[in-house]
Amino acid sequence: MKPYKIAEIGLGRTFQNIRLFKDLTVLDNVLIAMREVEKASFLANILRLPKFYQTEQNLKEKAAELLAIFQLEDKMETLARNLPYGEQRRLEIVRALATQPKILFLDEPAAGMNPQETAELTDLIYRIQKEFRITIILIEHDMNLVMDVCERIYVLEYGQVIAEGTPDEIKGNARVIEAYLGGEI
């Protein structure tokens, strides 16, 4: 499926390797994601009718609100390439949320993060769950992060589900311990 079709059905995602438009500003990265959320008619766009300018203003206001939630409002005119790594990760999440998904897939969001950034990410995921009230599917190897934020966990080994349950159930699962720690309980 084309990305805009995926967004239309309510799926948003981030990538393991950050995929921002690095030569665009923070604001433009978010605005690109919002184009399908609200748009003026083809005619209003071509002729630059008042509806075009009103739509542009509405999108900028919504983008600024999202960026403020994630403490990026002061970086709106910064090129994405000039953000520190942790802020690039946050921007990627903001961009995914800008599509107004029903389900948000976060693929290895803690990859390359230091412990402080991972702790901030943990708080950020809690905040997304609370404020946006959407389902988050987290694909992650940082078990502390997984155990902290997930209500239900599925553990895979070579593409096969070997365990599912709550964090407490997974912590004590012999098959998981054997697969990931290389030993028995």
C-alpha positions as protocol buffer text, in pm:
chain_id: "A"
residue {
  index: 1
  type: MET
  ca { x: 0 y: 0 z: 0 }
}
residue {
  index: 2
  type: LYS
  ca { x: 106 y: 356 z: -59 }
}
residue {
  index: 3
  type: PRO
  ca { x: 193 y: 553 z: 257 }
}
residue {
  index: 4
  type: TYR
  ca { x: -106 y: 786 z: 226 }
}
residue {
  index: 5
  type: LYS
  ca { x: -340 y: 485 z: 203 }
}
residue {
  index: 6
  type: ILE
  ca { x: -186 y: 337 z: 517 }
}
residue {
  index: 7
  type: ALA
  ca { x: -241 y: 669 z: 695 }
}
residue {
  index: 8
  type: GLU
  ca { x: -600 y: 686 z: 570 }
}
residue {
  index: 9
  type: ILE
  ca { x: -685 y: 356 z: 740 }
}
residue {
  index: 10
  type: GLY
  ca { x: -545 y: 484 z: 1070 }
}
residue {
  index: 11
  type: LEU
  ca { x: -197 y: 337 z: 1094 }
}
residue {
  index: 12
  type: GLY
  ca { x: 105 y: 545 z: 1189 }
}
residue {
  index: 13
  type: ARG
  ca { x: 461 y: 428 z: 1234 }
}
residue {
  index: 14
  type: THR
  ca { x: 815 y: 519 z: 1307 }
}
residue {
  index: 15
  type: PHE
  ca { x: 1119 y: 338 z: 1175 }
}
residue {
  index: 16
  type: GLN
  ca { x: 1415 y: 170 z: 1343 }
}
residue {
  index: 17
  type: ASN
  ca { x: 1642 y: 395 z: 1139 }
}
residue {
  index: 18
  type: ILE
  ca { x: 1524 y: 754 z: 1154 }
}
residue {
  index: 19
  type: ARG
  ca { x: 1363 y: 861 z: 827 }
}
residue {
  index: 20
  type: LEU
  ca { x: 1312 y: 1234 z: 851 }
}
residue {
  index: 21
  type: PHE
  ca { x: 1330 y: 1482 z: 568 }
}
residue {
  index: 22
  type: LYS
  ca { x: 1665 y: 1605 z: 695 }
}
residue {
  index: 23
  type: ASP
  ca { x: 1687 y: 1908 z: 465 }
}
residue {
  index: 24
  type: LEU
  ca { x: 1344 y: 2037 z: 573 }
}
residue {
  index: 25
  type: THR
  ca { x: 1258 y: 2220 z: 892 }
}
residue {
  index: 26
  type: VAL
  ca { x: 1101 y: 2052 z: 1192 }
}
residue {
  index: 27
  type: LEU
  ca { x: 773 y: 2228 z: 1110 }
}
residue {
  index: 28
  type: ASP
  ca { x: 780 y: 2116 z: 746 }
}
residue {
  index: 29
  type: ASN
  ca { x: 840 y: 1754 z: 851 }
}
residue {
  index: 30
  type: VAL
  ca { x: 519 y: 1765 z: 1054 }
}
residue {
  index: 31
  type: LEU
  ca { x: 321 y: 1957 z: 792 }
}
residue {
  index: 32
  type: ILE
  ca { x: 398 y: 1697 z: 526 }
}
residue {
  index: 33
  type: ALA
  ca { x: 241 y: 1432 z: 747 }
}
residue {
  index: 34
  type: MET
  ca { x: -69 y: 1645 z: 799 }
}
residue {
  index: 35
  type: ARG
  ca { x: -151 y: 1702 z: 433 }
}
residue {
  index: 36
  type: GLU
  ca { x: -410 y: 1424 z: 426 }
}
residue {
  index: 37
  type: VAL
  ca { x: -567 y: 1529 z: 759 }
}
residue {
  index: 38
  type: GLU
  ca { x: -701 y: 1859 z: 631 }
}
residue {
  index: 39
  type: LYS
  ca { x: -675 y: 2001 z: 285 }
}
residue {
  index: 40
  type: ALA
  ca { x: -829 y: 2264 z: 64 }
}
residue {
  index: 41
  type: SER
  ca { x: -989 y: 2171 z: -264 }
}
residue {
  index: 42
  type: PHE
  ca { x: -781 y: 2131 z: -576 }
}
residue {
  index: 43
  type: LEU
  ca { x: -924 y: 2455 z: -714 }
}
residue {
  index: 44
  type: ALA
  ca { x: -851 y: 2647 z: -391 }
}
residue {
  index: 45
  type: ASN
  ca { x: -493 y: 2520 z: -402 }
}
residue {
  index: 46
  type: ILE
  ca { x: -435 y: 2608 z: -768 }
}
residue {
  index: 47
  type: LEU
  ca { x: -596 y: 2953 z: -749 }
}
residue {
  index: 48
  type: ARG
  ca { x: -468 y: 3026 z: -399 }
}
residue {
  index: 49
  type: LEU
  ca { x: -817 y: 3108 z: -279 }
}
residue {
  index: 50
  type: PRO
  ca { x: -880 y: 3216 z: 83 }
}
residue {
  index: 51
  type: LYS
  ca { x: -961 y: 2853 z: 177 }
}
residue {
  index: 52
  type: PHE
  ca { x: -606 y: 2757 z: 79 }
}
residue {
  index: 53
  type: TYR
  ca { x: -455 y: 3013 z: 318 }
}
residue {
  index: 54
  type: GLN
  ca { x: -699 y: 2923 z: 597 }
}
residue {
  index: 55
  type: THR
  ca { x: -612 y: 2554 z: 561 }
}
residue {
  index: 56
  type: GLU
  ca { x: -239 y: 2633 z: 569 }
}
residue {
  index: 57
  type: GLN
  ca { x: -284 y: 2840 z: 885 }
}
residue {
  index: 58
  type: ASN
  ca { x: -492 y: 2567 z: 1053 }
}
residue {
  index: 59
  type: LEU
  ca { x: -227 y: 2305 z: 973 }
}
residue {
  index: 60
  type: LYS
  ca { x: 54 y: 2525 z: 1107 }
}
residue {
  index: 61
  type: GLU
  ca { x: -138 y: 2582 z: 1431 }
}
residue {
  index: 62
  type: LYS
  ca { x: -204 y: 2209 z: 1475 }
}
residue {
  index: 63
  type: ALA
  ca { x: 159 y: 2128 z: 1398 }
}
residue {
  index: 64
  type: ALA
  ca { x: 278 y: 2388 z: 1650 }
}
residue {
  index: 65
  type: GLU
  ca { x: 49 y: 2237 z: 1916 }
}
residue {
  index: 66
  type: LEU
  ca { x: 192 y: 1890 z: 1855 }
}
residue {
  index: 67
  type: LEU
  ca { x: 548 y: 2018 z: 1861 }
}
residue {
  index: 68
  type: ALA
  ca { x: 478 y: 2198 z: 2190 }
}
residue {
  index: 69
  type: ILE
  ca { x: 352 y: 1875 z: 2350 }
}
residue {
  index: 70
  type: PHE
  ca { x: 685 y: 1714 z: 2265 }
}
residue {
  index: 71
  type: GLN
  ca { x: 902 y: 2013 z: 2362 }
}
residue {
  index: 72
  type: LEU
  ca { x: 1005 y: 2088 z: 2005 }
}
residue {
  index: 73
  type: GLU
  ca { x: 819 y: 2417 z: 1953 }
}
residue {
  index: 74
  type: ASP
  ca { x: 1136 y: 2622 z: 1983 }
}
residue {
  index: 75
  type: LYS
  ca { x: 1296 y: 2415 z: 1704 }
}
residue {
  index: 76
  type: MET
  ca { x: 1024 y: 2465 z: 1439 }
}
residue {
  index: 77
  type: GLU
  ca { x: 1256 y: 2648 z: 1198 }
}
residue {
  index: 78
  type: THR
  ca { x: 1555 y: 2420 z: 1263 }
}
residue {
  index: 79
  type: LEU
  ca { x: 1654 y: 2178 z: 990 }
}
residue {
  index: 80
  type: ALA
  ca { x: 1579 y: 1822 z: 1102 }
}
residue {
  index: 81
  type: ARG
  ca { x: 1943 y: 1724 z: 1037 }
}
residue {
  index: 82
  type: ASN
  ca { x: 2058 y: 1972 z: 1302 }
}
residue {
  index: 83
  type: LEU
  ca { x: 1857 y: 1819 z: 1586 }
}
residue {
  index: 84
  type: PRO
  ca { x: 2029 y: 1598 z: 1843 }
}
residue {
  index: 85
  type: TYR
  ca { x: 1952 y: 1227 z: 1804 }
}
residue {
  index: 86
  type: GLY
  ca { x: 1690 y: 1211 z: 2081 }
}
residue {
  index: 87
  type: GLU
  ca { x: 1503 y: 1508 z: 1935 }
}
residue {
  index: 88
  type: GLN
  ca { x: 1509 y: 1350 z: 1590 }
}
residue {
  index: 89
  type: ARG
  ca { x: 1342 y: 1044 z: 1744 }
}
residue {
  index: 90
  type: ARG
  ca { x: 1077 y: 1265 z: 1907 }
}
residue {
  index: 91
  type: LEU
  ca { x: 1019 y: 1446 z: 1578 }
}
residue {
  index: 92
  type: GLU
  ca { x: 966 y: 1115 z: 1402 }
}
residue {
  index: 93
  type: ILE
  ca { x: 702 y: 1024 z: 1661 }
}
residue {
  index: 94
  type: VAL
  ca { x: 536 y: 1366 z: 1625 }
}
residue {
  index: 95
  type: ARG
  ca { x: 525 y: 1320 z: 1250 }
}
residue {
  index: 96
  type: ALA
  ca { x: 360 y: 979 z: 1290 }
}
residue {
  index: 97
  type: LEU
  ca { x: 104 y: 1126 z: 1532 }
}
residue {
  index: 98
  type: ALA
  ca { x: 32 y: 1411 z: 1291 }
}
residue {
  index: 99
  type: THR
  ca { x: -145 y: 1161 z: 1065 }
}
residue {
  index: 100
  type: GLN
  ca { x: -397 y: 1103 z: 1350 }
}
residue {
  index: 101
  type: PRO
  ca { x: -351 y: 726 z: 1366 }
}
residue {
  index: 102
  type: LYS
  ca { x: -571 y: 483 z: 1555 }
}
residue {
  index: 103
  type: ILE
  ca { x: -272 y: 250 z: 1595 }
}
residue {
  index: 104
  type: LEU
  ca { x: 87 y: 371 z: 1627 }
}
residue {
  index: 105
  type: PHE
  ca { x: 372 y: 130 z: 1552 }
}
residue {
  index: 106
  type: LEU
  ca { x: 702 y: 224 z: 1716 }
}
residue {
  index: 107
  type: ASP
  ca { x: 987 y: 23 z: 1564 }
}
residue {
  index: 108
  type: GLU
  ca { x: 1289 y: 16 z: 1796 }
}
residue {
  index: 109
  type: PRO
  ca { x: 1232 y: 373 z: 1925 }
}
residue {
  index: 110
  type: ALA
  ca { x: 1509 y: 338 z: 2186 }
}
residue {
  index: 111
  type: ALA
  ca { x: 1771 y: 222 z: 1934 }
}
residue {
  index: 112
  type: GLY
  ca { x: 2086 y: 426 z: 1980 }
}
residue {
  index: 113
  type: MET
  ca { x: 1956 y: 612 z: 2285 }
}
residue {
  index: 114
  type: ASN
  ca { x: 2145 y: 659 z: 2608 }
}
residue {
  index: 115
  type: PRO
  ca { x: 1976 y: 572 z: 2941 }
}
residue {
  index: 116
  type: GLN
  ca { x: 1857 y: 932 z: 2997 }
}
residue {
  index: 117
  type: GLU
  ca { x: 1701 y: 949 z: 2651 }
}
residue {
  index: 118
  type: THR
  ca { x: 1539 y: 607 z: 2703 }
}
residue {
  index: 119
  type: ALA
  ca { x: 1388 y: 726 z: 3032 }
}
residue {
  index: 120
  type: GLU
  ca { x: 1250 y: 1033 z: 2853 }
}
residue {
  index: 121
  type: LEU
  ca { x: 1113 y: 806 z: 2578 }
}
residue {
  index: 122
  type: THR
  ca { x: 939 y: 593 z: 2841 }
}
residue {
  index: 123
  type: ASP
  ca { x: 767 y: 903 z: 2978 }
}
residue {
  index: 124
  type: LEU
  ca { x: 682 y: 1011 z: 2624 }
}
residue {
  index: 125
  type: ILE
  ca { x: 513 y: 678 z: 2544 }
}
residue {
  index: 126
  type: TYR
  ca { x: 307 y: 704 z: 2864 }
}
residue {
  index: 127
  type: ARG
  ca { x: 205 y: 1054 z: 2764 }
}
residue {
  index: 128
  type: ILE
  ca { x: 103 y: 943 z: 2414 }
}
residue {
  index: 129
  type: GLN
  ca { x: -109 y: 665 z: 2560 }
}
residue {
  index: 130
  type: LYS
  ca { x: -277 y: 905 z: 2802 }
}
residue {
  index: 131
  type: GLU
  ca { x: -327 y: 1211 z: 2582 }
}
residue {
  index: 132
  type: PHE
  ca { x: -389 y: 1057 z: 2241 }
}
residue {
  index: 133
  type: ARG
  ca { x: -569 y: 744 z: 2362 }
}
residue {
  index: 134
  type: ILE
  ca { x: -441 y: 528 z: 2080 }
}
residue {
  index: 135
  type: THR
  ca { x: -307 y: 175 z: 2067 }
}
residue {
  index: 136
  type: ILE
  ca { x: 71 y: 154 z: 2054 }
}
residue {
  index: 137
  type: ILE
  ca { x: 247 y: -151 z: 1917 }
}
residue {
  index: 138
  type: LEU
  ca { x: 607 y: -143 z: 2033 }
}
residue {
  index: 139
  type: ILE
  ca { x: 883 y: -345 z: 1871 }
}
residue {
  index: 140
  type: GLU
  ca { x: 1179 y: -312 z: 2103 }
}
residue {
  index: 141
  type: HIS
  ca { x: 1482 y: -495 z: 2245 }
}
residue {
  index: 142
  type: ASP
  ca { x: 1523 y: -273 z: 2552 }
}
residue {
  index: 143
  type: MET
  ca { x: 1348 y: -496 z: 2804 }
}
residue {
  index: 144
  type: ASN
  ca { x: 1333 y: -230 z: 3074 }
}
residue {
  index: 145
  type: LEU
  ca { x: 1138 y: -5 z: 2838 }
}
residue {
  index: 146
  type: VAL
  ca { x: 914 y: -292 z: 2729 }
}
residue {
  index: 147
  type: MET
  ca { x: 840 y: -400 z: 3086 }
}
residue {
  index: 148
  type: ASP
  ca { x: 769 y: -41 z: 3191 }
}
residue {
  index: 149
  type: VAL
  ca { x: 524 y: 58 z: 2918 }
}
residue {
  index: 150
  type: CYS
  ca { x: 358 y: -255 z: 2783 }
}
residue {
  index: 151
  type: GLU
  ca { x: 35 y: -404 z: 2912 }
}
residue {
  index: 152
  type: ARG
  ca { x: 68 y: -715 z: 2696 }
}
residue {
  index: 153
  type: ILE
  ca { x: 385 y: -864 z: 2552 }
}
residue {
  index: 154
  type: TYR
  ca { x: 445 y: -1110 z: 2269 }
}
residue {
  index: 155
  type: VAL
  ca { x: 793 y: -1261 z: 2257 }
}
residue {
  index: 156
  type: LEU
  ca { x: 927 y: -1392 z: 1929 }
}
residue {
  index: 157
  type: GLU
  ca { x: 1219 y: -1617 z: 1852 }
}
residue {
  index: 158
  type: TYR
  ca { x: 1310 y: -1658 z: 1486 }
}
residue {
  index: 159
  type: GLY
  ca { x: 971 y: -1519 z: 1385 }
}
residue {
  index: 160
  type: GLN
  ca { x: 769 y: -1754 z: 1605 }
}
residue {
  index: 161
  type: VAL
  ca { x: 572 y: -1647 z: 1912 }
}
residue {
  index: 162
  type: ILE
  ca { x: 720 y: -1831 z: 2208 }
}
residue {
  index: 163
  type: ALA
  ca { x: 534 y: -1650 z: 2485 }
}
residue {
  index: 164
  type: GLU
  ca { x: 260 y: -1396 z: 2545 }
}
residue {
  index: 165
  type: GLY
  ca { x: 129 y: -1236 z: 2859 }
}
residue {
  index: 166
  type: THR
  ca { x: 164 y: -953 z: 3105 }
}
residue {
  index: 167
  type: PRO
  ca { x: 508 y: -820 z: 3195 }
}
residue {
  index: 168
  type: ASP
  ca { x: 504 y: -1026 z: 3517 }
}
residue {
  index: 169
  type: GLU
  ca { x: 413 y: -1342 z: 3327 }
}
residue {
  index: 170
  type: ILE
  ca { x: 688 y: -1283 z: 3071 }
}
residue {
  index: 171
  type: LYS
  ca { x: 954 y: -1213 z: 3337 }
}
residue {
  index: 172
  type: GLY
  ca { x: 901 y: -1560 z: 3483 }
}
residue {
  index: 173
  type: ASN
  ca { x: 854 y: -1751 z: 3157 }
}
residue {
  index: 174
  type: ALA
  ca { x: 1112 y: -2031 z: 3134 }
}
residue {
  index: 175
  type: ARG
  ca { x: 1104 y: -2039 z: 2752 }
}
residue {
  index: 176
  type: VAL
  ca { x: 1176 y: -1664 z: 2733 }
}
residue {
  index: 177
  type: ILE
  ca { x: 1459 y: -1690 z: 2983 }
}
residue {
  index: 178
  type: GLU
  ca { x: 1613 y: -1979 z: 2792 }
}
residue {
  index: 179
  type: ALA
  ca { x: 1579 y: -1807 z: 2454 }
}
residue {
  index: 180
  type: TYR
  ca { x: 1709 y: -1468 z: 2561 }
}
residue {
  index: 181
  type: LEU
  ca { x: 1943 y: -1540 z: 2846 }
}
residue {
  index: 182
  type: GLY
  ca { x: 2073 y: -1873 z: 2721 }
}
residue {
  index: 183
  type: GLY
  ca { x: 1999 y: -2067 z: 3034 }
}
residue {
  index: 184
  type: GLU
  ca { x: 1741 y: -2208 z: 3263 }
}
residue {
  index: 185
  type: ILE
  ca { x: 1568 y: -2049 z: 3562 }
}
